[in-house]
Amino acid sequence: MNYKTIIKLKNKLDETGQIEFEHSNLYYEIFISDDDYVINIYSSNEKDEDDEYIIENIVDGGVYSGDSLDAIKFML
């Protein structure tokens, strides 16, 4: 993923508090919880009736306490 795209994602994360994107056939969900960033990575972009990713498709995830730019780059 190029730097320009990462900066666009960072700006959106800063503005809205959450982002979703696809990279290397994986689906990323990043959002702010308390003062940390929660990063979830899924093998599919399937969602349930509540528009939430299906938990059975999660392949990795974690919590990051740095800034928004590093939160995006953390799991790429």
Rosetta blueprint (number, residue, H / E / L):
1 M L
2 N L
3 Y H
4 K H
5 T H
6 I H
7 I H
8 K H
9 L H
10 K H
11 N H
12 K H
13 L H
14 D H
15 E H
16 T H
17 G L
18 Q E
19 I E
20 E E
21 F E
22 E E
23 H E
24 S L
25 N L
26 L E
27 Y E
28 Y E
29 E E
30 I E
31 F E
32 I E
33 S E
34 D L
35 D L
36 D E
37 Y E
38 V E
39 I E
40 N E
41 I E
42 Y E
43 S L
44 S L
45 N L
46 E L
47 K E
48 D L
49 E L
50 D L
51 D L
52 E L
53 Y E
54 I L
55 I H
56 E H
57 N H
58 I E
59 V E
60 D E
61 G E
62 G E
63 V E
64 Y E
65 S L
66 G L
67 D L
68 S H
69 L H
70 D H
71 A H
72 I H
73 K H
74 F H
75 M L
76 L L
